[in-house]
């Protein structure tokens, strides 16, 4: 087979690149190792996890609304139906993508692709092989969960995030190794379904890349709900026993405990080493990332890389933008990465979202900034939905007033952060946000309140003198 553009990988970055290239008049072949396109995100990541997190939110809210005098009986949970519903949501999306590929005449080839030269890939599927010659190729092979050496992975009670999303059962006592976003989201789901959750994190806070004041409301909430949160603690060993997995901890919380199931969620590693990219002359670093420039070009002409394999952050929305850039560059357009920020979201309860410069980074870089941090305990809308633990924070340049970064912790923070991202991208000053009329009562107006705190014009709290 021969094609103008070959896409290796059918995740959000890969199918976006394929569709954009086709729309620009290119002949496109998309290679995907699984039966459906959509990648980790649609099949075993973003979409199924958010589907289960919605269920978790409903379960938690049904309990917490009792403070207002409304009582529900204990819910009955049919895991089989829940799994089926979760899978149905994913199927709707992947079916839609297959239809879009067909409309655009993008040919999908199932199998695992490996380079044999700088213009040829061999695709293996069961006992069959197919050689594909290409003019240009976009590598979008994503990443996989990190495995810690020495753990008993042969035991089904030791899970990764894909296993956890399969929802085979609800263990009574569950350990989650890693206090990052994926681990905490799975903790939210399993806790709502009835598991007693313990989290172990080697750093001194959960979500280590996030500012502590944004993490604090989540930490205070889950400390009351979970069995234990072990910070500055490592897992030394896991021994499979008949009655459970025996885990030995070291560090600040040295101990030995037995768990019904253990989820390993300590990050992801890129798949750059799996596709024989070296046979095409493509540079791969020691971690498996493929270095690229602002146009997603690798060191080899006509070979591009996008998404997780092209570097951090490993986020679907980053991959999508990179996929469009690569396709447009190949089609001859003057396109390159120009985004000033990539938002991050933890879909926990409460959600945490941030973008731009964090306060930690501002301090490390010696940047002079002003900060407005509005507590949701003063938000009428947040109190009306029974929540008061949130916070909205804005950082602005001390001299120019330009918005440098923002963070939100609270209900729907992942949706609310979009306004801050747009403000930063458009070069807005904090005054612009303060003078923007936000609907009342809403959670979105907390961004305006935070800006007013910097400006010294807030009336919903006592202002600090500038």
Secondary structure, DSSP 8 states (H G I E B T S, - for coil): -EEEEEEE--SHHHHHHHHHHHHTT--EEEEESSSSSSHHHHHHSHHHHHHHHHHHHHHHHHHHGGGGT---------HHHHHHHHHHHHHHHHHHHHHHHHHTT-EEEESEEEEEETTEEEEEETTEEEEEEEEEEEE---EEE---TTS-TTSTTEE-HHHHHH-----SEEEEE--SHHHHHHHHHHHHHT-EEEEEESSSSSSTTS-HHHHHHHHHHHHHHSSEEEESEEEEEEEEETTEEEEEEEETT-EEEEESEEEE-S-EEE-GGGTTGGGGT----TTS-----TT-B-SSTTEEE-GGGG-S---HHHHHHHHHHHHHHHTT-------S---EEE-SSSEEEEEE--HHHHHHTT--EEEEEEEGGG-HHHHHTT----EEEEEEETTT-BEEEEEEEETTHHHHHHHHHHHHHTT-BHHHHHHS---SS-STHHHHHHHHHHHT--SSS-----
